[in-house]
């Protein structure tokens, strides 16, 4: 039996958005809360990825140097 994922806790938040853009979105029937949440989730994910790359750059460089000098581990078992 599949379990439903718990609903995320929502927090009412005030944002300031260009009034003309709000009116246009309403006229188009767009769900601004959903769109804002999706855009914010994407921005958070991209920022976390960017920071991870910065924090781990030395490790990534070390691994790339190792592969350049020694080749890929287990490369002899590759079938392609």
C-alpha positions, 0 to 999 in steps of 0.5 A: 500500500502506497503512503501519501506524502505529508502535505508541506506546512504552508506559511502566509508570506507578504511579498511585493510584486509589480501591480500590473504583473499581478493584474495580468496574472489574475486575468490569465487565471494563474495561481501566483502562490503556486508559481512563486513557490515553484520559482522559489524552490528552483532558486533554492535548489540552484543556490544549494547546488552552486554552494555545494560546488564551491565547498567541494571544489578542492575535492573535485579537483583532487579527484580529476587530478587522480583520474588524469594521472591514474585513469578511471578505477576499474576501467579494465572492466568497462565493456565500452 
